Amino acid sequence: MSSDAGTTAVHRLIGLDEQVIDLTKQLIAARSPNPPGNERQPVEVLRRAAAELGLPAARIAGRSEDRPNLILTIDGMQAGPHLAFCGHTDTKPVGEAAALWRTDPFVAEVDGDRLYGLGATDMKGAVAAMLLAAGALNEVRDQLQGSVTFLFTADEELGSLFGARYLVDLGLTDGIDAIILGEPSGLARDWEAIRTVSRGVACFRVKVHGTQMHSSISDVLPSFSAVEAMARLMTAFRVEFRPRYQPHPLCPIGPTVNIGVRAHGGVGWGVIAGEAEFWVDVRTIPGMSKDELSEDIAAALARCEHALDGASAEFAFDPEIGWSAATEIEPGHPAVVASLNAAAQILGTEMDLAYFPGGTDAVAFQAVAGIPTVASFGPGLLPLAHAPNEWVSCTAVQQAMRMY
């Protein structure tokens, strides 16, 4: 598409600032917490909005009826590259933080420039911006060289098995040359960086085995409480576990290790705990491998054997989201350059390149399907995601609509 056509498309968005905020509100009201996982409501909102915008008929594809993905493609009149934008429609649950919300998480409220609601920043604001951008693009499709697909995926928050990975497995992303994800790109402020690295995820469980027996005779017969041993092991493991990695210019802090994201064990009163388990979450960087990380885990546990004091321990990767490799798109890739140019045009300033701290749908799109993927170019602040009183800047959503 020529730069003039791009400018024309942006001009067609004039007057739609309220519409993109209204669509974001509708998406927030369309509940989609994952788990349990059911994206039917937001997909129906998007399907209706797409029809009202006069967009081409969208395709619905899903591993089950409750886990739909929406695929919408705008084909230009001339051949050319195939770009895709992607946003996920699921959110984390409100969970135990429900009492900390100052508003109803499922009723969007605007306070100044802030739009509050579950999923506002992660990432229903970006999804709304993409759909409105699609409407403007569709009006100048006669000047478009190539195709643009909009992928609204399920299940990103719990491993993408029903979402991006499903689309890849079915070949529904075949022919796409690059993908831009609308994950929130700010940490302290909006539009801090275009994030070209998506860190990987390694999730494993350490199980501790003790002696299950009657608690009244623990001072008479030898016994090993798995819960006590687990507590000592967690403390020692934090010191000993240092996964290997090669320094990366965009990931100066290396991998992030969180020990004890969950811990449980024991039966209850009257029973010495025979088993206990804690979970470890590692955010990996490009160049790290599952085999090497496994060696590092085993070596660290061996060095911590003294902390078990007679109990034993073993580890295993989580069967569902145990390992996802980190991904990276080259800084000079056309999708990155185009994103930088769009940001400069709309924001009047140049964005930096950086890494995205968490995992994204880039795991499926790039690590599995080999499609170069920008991990994060979206409105919002990542620290607000998965937290009570989540909000997104209305201005940032409107800017995203123009940049997309």
C-alpha positions as CSV (number, residue, x, y, z in Angstrom):
1,M,0.0,0.0,0.0
2,S,1.4,3.4,-0.9
3,S,2.1,6.0,1.9
4,D,-0.8,8.1,0.5
5,A,-3.2,5.3,0.8
6,G,-2.0,4.7,4.4
7,T,-2.6,8.3,5.2
8,T,-6.0,8.1,3.7
9,A,-6.8,5.0,5.8
10,V,-5.7,6.9,9.0
11,H,-7.9,9.9,8.0
12,R,-10.9,7.5,7.8
13,L,-10.5,6.8,11.5
14,I,-11.3,10.4,12.3
15,G,-14.4,10.4,14.4
16,L,-14.0,6.8,15.5
17,D,-12.2,7.6,18.8
18,E,-15.4,7.0,20.8
19,Q,-16.2,3.9,18.7
20,V,-13.0,2.2,19.6
21,I,-13.4,2.9,23.3
22,D,-17.0,1.6,23.1
23,L,-15.9,-1.6,21.4
24,T,-13.3,-2.0,24.1
25,K,-16.0,-1.7,26.7
26,Q,-18.1,-4.3,25.0
27,L,-15.2,-6.7,24.9
28,I,-14.6,-6.2,28.6
29,A,-18.2,-7.0,29.3
30,A,-17.9,-10.1,27.2
31,R,-16.5,-12.5,29.8
32,S,-13.6,-14.8,28.8
33,P,-11.5,-15.8,31.9
34,N,-9.1,-18.6,31.3
35,P,-9.3,-20.9,33.1
36,P,-11.9,-22.2,32.6
37,G,-11.6,-20.9,29.1
38,N,-14.5,-19.8,26.9
39,E,-14.0,-17.1,24.3
40,R,-17.5,-17.3,22.7
41,Q,-18.7,-13.9,24.1
42,P,-15.9,-11.7,22.8
43,V,-15.7,-13.4,19.5
44,E,-19.4,-12.8,19.0
45,V,-18.9,-9.1,19.8
46,L,-16.1,-9.0,17.2
47,R,-18.1,-10.8,14.6
48,R,-21.0,-8.4,15.0
49,A,-18.7,-5.3,14.9
50,A,-16.9,-6.6,11.8
51,A,-20.3,-7.0,10.0
52,E,-21.3,-3.5,10.9
53,L,-18.0,-2.2,9.5
54,G,-18.6,-4.0,6.2
55,L,-15.6,-6.2,6.6
56,P,-15.2,-9.4,4.6
57,A,-16.9,-12.5,6.2
58,A,-14.8,-13.7,9.1
59,R,-13.9,-17.4,9.6
60,I,-14.5,-19.0,12.9
61,A,-12.1,-21.9,13.8
62,G,-11.8,-23.7,17.0
63,R,-10.8,-27.0,18.6
64,S,-14.2,-26.8,20.4
65,E,-17.3,-24.6,20.2
66,D,-16.3,-22.8,23.4
67,R,-12.8,-22.0,22.2
68,P,-13.3,-20.1,18.9
69,N,-10.7,-18.2,17.0
70,L,-11.8,-15.5,14.5
71,I,-9.8,-15.0,11.3
72,L,-10.5,-12.0,9.0
73,T,-8.5,-11.3,5.8
74,I,-8.5,-8.3,3.6
75,D,-7.0,-9.0,0.2
76,G,-5.7,-6.2,-1.9
77,M,-6.2,-5.8,-5.6
78,Q,-2.6,-6.6,-6.4
79,A,-0.2,-9.3,-5.2
80,G,2.2,-8.6,-2.4
81,P,3.3,-9.7,1.1
82,H,0.9,-11.0,3.7
83,L,1.0,-9.3,7.1
84,A,-1.1,-10.3,10.1
85,F,-2.1,-8.6,13.3
86,C,-3.0,-10.8,16.3
87,G,-4.7,-10.2,19.6
88,H,-6.0,-12.7,22.1
89,T,-9.5,-12.5,23.5
90,D,-9.1,-14.5,26.7
91,T,-8.1,-13.0,30.1
92,K,-6.8,-14.3,33.4
93,P,-9.6,-14.9,36.0
94,V,-10.4,-12.2,38.6
95,G,-9.4,-14.8,41.2
96,E,-8.7,-14.0,44.8
97,A,-8.1,-10.4,44.0
98,A,-11.9,-9.7,43.4
99,A,-12.2,-7.9,46.7
100,L,-9.4,-5.5,45.7
101,W,-11.2,-4.2,42.6
102,R,-12.7,-0.7,43.1
103,T,-15.0,-1.3,40.2
104,D,-16.9,-4.3,38.7
105,P,-14.2,-6.1,36.6
106,F,-16.7,-6.8,33.9
107,V,-18.3,-3.3,33.7
108,A,-15.8,-1.0,32.0
109,E,-15.6,2.5,33.6
110,V,-13.7,5.5,32.3
111,D,-12.0,7.8,34.8
112,G,-10.2,10.6,33.0
113,D,-8.0,8.9,30.4
114,R,-8.2,5.5,32.1
115,L,-10.5,2.8,31.0
116,Y,-10.9,0.2,33.8
117,G,-11.9,-3.4,33.4
118,L,-10.6,-7.0,33.3
119,G,-8.6,-7.4,30.1
120,A,-8.4,-3.7,29.3
121,T,-4.7,-3.7,28.9
122,D,-4.2,-7.4,28.2
123,M,-5.5,-7.0,25.6
124,K,-9.0,-6.1,24.7
125,G,-8.0,-2.5,24.0
126,A,-5.6,-3.6,21.3
127,V,-8.1,-6.0,19.8
128,A,-10.7,-3.2,19.5
129,A,-8.0,-1.0,17.9
130,M,-7.1,-3.7,15.4
131,L,-10.7,-4.2,14.3
132,L,-11.3,-0.5,13.7
133,A,-8.1,-0.3,11.8
134,A,-9.3,-3.2,9.7
135,G,-12.4,-1.2,8.9
136,A,-10.4,1.8,7.7
137,L,-8.0,-0.4,5.7
138,N,-10.9,-2.2,4.0
139,E,-12.1,1.1,2.5
140,V,-8.8,1.6,0.6
141,R,-8.3,-2.1,-0.3
142,D,-8.2,-1.1,-4.0
143,Q,-4.8,0.5,-3.3
144,L,-3.5,-2.4,-1.2
145,Q,-0.7,-4.6,-2.5
146,G,-0.9,-7.9,-0.7
147,S,-3.1,-9.1,2.2
148,V,-3.7,-8.3,5.8
149,T,-5.1,-10.9,8.2
150,F,-6.5,-10.2,11.6
151,L,-6.2,-13.1,14.0
152,F,-8.2,-13.0,17.2
153,T,-7.1,-16.0,19.2
154,A,-8.2,-18.1,22.2
155,D,-6.3,-19.5,25.0
156,E,-3.2,-17.3,25.0
157,E,-3.2,-17.1,28.8
158,L,-2.9,-20.9,29.3
159,G,-0.6,-22.1,26.6
160,S,-2.4,-21.4,23.2
161,L,-3.3,-25.0,22.7
162,F,-6.8,-23.9,21.6
163,G,-5.6,-20.7,20.0
164,A,-2.5,-19.9,18.1
165,R,-1.1,-23.4,18.3
166,Y,-4.4,-24.8,16.9
167,L,-4.3,-22.4,14.0
168,V,-0.7,-23.3,13.2
169,D,-1.4,-27.1,13.5
170,L,-4.3,-26.7,11.0
171,G,-2.2,-24.7,8.6
172,L,-4.5,-21.7,8.9
173,T,-1.4,-19.4,9.2
174,D,0.3,-20.8,6.1
175,G,1.3,-18.0,3.7
176,I,1.5,-15.3,6.3
177,D,4.9,-13.5,6.0
178,A,5.0,-11.7,9.4
179,I,2.8,-11.2,12.5
180,I,2.5,-8.2,14.8
181,L,1.1,-9.0,18.3
182,G,-0.8,-6.2,20.2
183,E,0.5,-7.2,23.7
184,P,1.0,-4.2,26.0
185,S,4.4,-2.6,25.2
186,G,4.7,-0.4,28.2
187,L,6.2,-1.0,31.6
188,A,6.2,2.4,33.2
189,R,4.6,4.3,30.3
190,D,2.8,3.6,27.1
191,W,4.8,2.9,23.9
192,E,8.1,2.5,25.7
193,A,9.4,0.0,23.1
194,I,8.6,-2.3,20.3
195,R,9.4,-5.6,21.8
196,T,11.1,-7.9,19.3
197,V,12.0,-10.7,21.7
198,S,9.3,-12.9,23.3
199,R,10.9,-14.7,26.3
200,G,10.2,-18.4,26.6
201,V,8.6,-20.2,29.4
202,A,9.8,-23.2,31.4
203,C,7.5,-24.5,34.1
204,F,8.5,-27.5,36.2
205,R,7.4,-29.1,39.4
206,V,9.7,-30.4,42.2
207,K,8.1,-33.2,44.2
208,V,9.4,-34.1,47.6
209,H,8.8,-37.6,49.1
210,G,8.8,-38.1,52.9
211,T,7.4,-40.6,55.3
212,Q,3.6,-40.6,55.6
213,M,2.7,-41.9,59.1
214,H,0.7,-41.1,62.3
215,S,1.8,-37.8,63.6
216,S,1.6,-38.9,67.3
217,I,4.7,-41.2,66.9
218,S,7.0,-38.9,65.0
219,D,9.2,-38.6,68.1
220,V,9.3,-42.3,68.5
221,L,10.0,-43.6,65.0
222,P,12.1,-42.1,62.3
223,S,10.1,-39.9,59.9
224,F,10.7,-37.3,57.3
225,S,8.1,-34.6,56.7
226,A,7.9,-33.8,53.0
227,V,6.5,-30.3,53.8
228,E,9.4,-29.5,56.1
229,A,11.9,-30.9,53.7
230,M,10.3,-28.9,50.8
231,A,10.6,-25.7,52.8
232,R,14.3,-26.3,53.3
233,L,14.8,-27.4,49.7
234,M,13.1,-24.3,48.3
235,T,15.5,-22.0,50.3
236,A,18.5,-24.0,49.2
237,F,17.3,-24.3,45.6
238,R,17.0,-20.5,45.3
239,V,20.7,-20.2,46.0
240,E,21.9,-23.1,43.9
241,F,19.8,-22.9,40.8
242,R,21.5,-20.7,38.3
243,P,20.5,-21.6,34.7
244,R,23.1,-21.1,32.0
245,Y,22.5,-18.6,29.2
246,Q,24.3,-16.5,26.7
247,P,24.1,-12.7,27.2
248,H,21.6,-11.0,24.8
249,P,21.7,-7.3,24.0
250,L,18.0,-6.9,24.5
251,C,17.8,-9.1,27.6
252,P,20.5,-7.8,29.9
253,I,19.0,-9.4,33.1
254,G,19.0,-12.9,31.6
255,P,16.3,-15.4,32.5
256,T,13.8,-14.7,35.4
257,V,13.4,-17.4,38.0
258,N,10.4,-17.6,40.3
259,I,10.5,-20.4,42.9
260,G,7.3,-21.4,44.6
261,V,4.7,-19.9,42.3
262,R,2.6,-22.6,43.9
263,A,3.3,-25.0,46.8
264,H,1.2,-27.7,48.4
265,G,1.5,-30.9,50.4
266,G,0.4,-33.1,53.3
267,V,-2.9,-34.7,54.2
268,G,-4.0,-32.8,57.3
269,W,-4.2,-33.1,61.0
270,G,-2.8,-36.4,62.5
271,V,-0.6,-37.3,59.4
272,I,3.1,-36.6,58.7
273,A,3.3,-35.3,55.2
274,G,4.4,-38.0,52.8
275,E,4.4,-35.8,49.7
276,A,4.8,-32.1,48.9
277,E,5.4,-30.2,45.7
278,F,6.5,-26.7,44.6
279,W,6.4,-25.2,41.2
280,V,9.1,-23.1,39.5
281,D,8.5,-20.6,36.6
282,V,11.5,-19.6,34.5
283,R,11.3,-17.0,31.7
284,T,14.0,-18.0,29.3
285,I,15.8,-15.9,26.7
286,P,17.0,-16.7,23.1
287,G,19.7,-19.4,23.0
288,M,18.5,-21.4,26.0
289,S,17.5,-25.0,25.5
290,K,15.3,-27.4,27.4
291,D,18.0,-30.1,27.6
292,E,20.5,-27.7,29.0
293,L,18.0,-26.3,31.5
294,S,17.2,-29.8,32.6
295,E,20.8,-30.5,33.3
296,D,21.0,-27.3,35.4
297,I,17.9,-28.2,37.4
298,A,19.2,-31.7,38.1
299,A,22.6,-30.4,39.1
300,A,21.1,-27.8,41.5
301,L,18.9,-30.4,43.2
302,A,21.9,-32.6,43.7
303,R,23.7,-29.8,45.4
304,C,20.7,-29.3,47.6
305,E,20.4,-32.9,48.8
306,H,21.7,-31.9,52.3
307,A,18.5,-29.8,52.7
308,L,16.3,-32.9,52.3
309,D,17.7,-34.5,55.4
310,G,16.6,-38.0,54.5
311,A,13.7,-37.1,52.2
312,S,14.0,-37.3,48.5
313,A,13.1,-35.1,45.5
314,E,12.5,-35.3,41.8
315,F,11.4,-32.8,39.1
316,A,9.3,-32.9,35.9
317,F,8.2,-30.3,33.4
318,D,4.5,-29.4,33.5
319,P,2.8,-31.6,30.9
320,E,0.9,-28.7,29.3
321,I,3.1,-25.6,29.4
322,G,6.4,-27.2,30.4
323,W,8.6,-25.6,27.8
324,S,8.2,-22.9,25.2
325,A,11.2,-21.5,23.4
326,A,12.1,-17.8,23.3
327,T,11.7,-16.1,19.9
328,E,13.2,-13.1,18.2
329,I,12.5,-11.1,15.0
330,E,15.4,-9.3,13.4
331,P,15.5,-5.6,14.1
332,G,15.7,-4.9,10.3
333,H,12.7,-7.0,9.4
334,P,10.1,-5.1,7.4
335,A,7.5,-5.6,10.0
336,V,9.7,-4.0,12.7
337,V,10.7,-1.2,10.4
338,A,7.0,-0.5,9.5
339,S,6.1,-0.5,13.2
340,L,8.8,2.0,14.0
341,N,7.7,4.2,11.1
342,A,4.0,4.0,12.2
343,A,4.9,4.9,15.7
344,A,7.0,7.9,14.6
345,Q,4.2,9.1,12.4
346,I,1.5,8.9,15.0
347,L,3.5,9.6,18.2
348,G,5.9,12.1,16.8
349,T,8.8,10.2,18.5
350,E,10.9,7.2,17.9
351,M,10.4,4.0,19.9
352,D,13.2,1.8,21.2
353,L,13.5,-1.9,20.6
354,A,13.4,-4.2,23.7
355,Y,12.3,-7.7,24.9
356,F,8.9,-8.7,26.1
357,P,9.2,-10.1,29.7
358,G,6.6,-12.8,29.3
359,G,5.6,-15.5,26.8
360,T,3.3,-14.7,23.9
361,D,1.6,-16.3,20.9
362,A,5.0,-15.8,19.2
363,V,5.8,-19.2,20.6
364,A,3.4,-20.9,18.2
365,F,3.7,-18.5,15.3
366,Q,7.5,-18.2,15.2
367,A,9.0,-21.0,17.2
368,V,6.7,-23.6,15.7
369,A,5.5,-22.2,12.4
370,G,8.6,-20.1,11.6
371,I,6.7,-16.9,11.0
372,P,8.7,-13.8,12.1
373,T,6.6,-12.2,14.9
374,V,6.8,-8.9,16.7
375,A,6.1,-9.9,20.3
376,S,4.6,-6.7,21.5
377,F,3.4,-3.5,19.8
378,G,0.3,-2.5,21.7
379,P,-1.4,-0.1,24.2
380,G,-1.2,-0.6,27.9
381,L,1.3,-1.3,30.7
382,L,2.2,-4.9,31.4
383,P,2.4,-4.5,35.2
384,L,-1.4,-3.8,35.2
385,A,-2.1,-7.2,33.5
386,H,-3.3,-10.0,35.7
387,A,-3.8,-7.4,38.5
388,P,-6.8,-5.9,40.3
389,N,-8.0,-2.5,38.9
390,E,-6.5,-3.2,35.4
391,W,-6.8,-0.2,33.1
392,V,-5.7,1.0,29.7
393,S,-5.2,4.6,28.5
394,C,-8.0,5.6,26.1
395,T,-5.5,7.8,24.3
396,A,-3.1,4.8,23.8
397,V,-6.0,2.7,22.4
398,Q,-6.8,5.4,19.9
399,Q,-3.2,5.8,19.0
400,A,-2.9,2.1,18.4
401,M,-5.9,2.2,16.1
402,R,-4.1,4.8,13.9
403,M,-0.7,3.0,14.0
404,Y,-2.2,-0.4,13.0
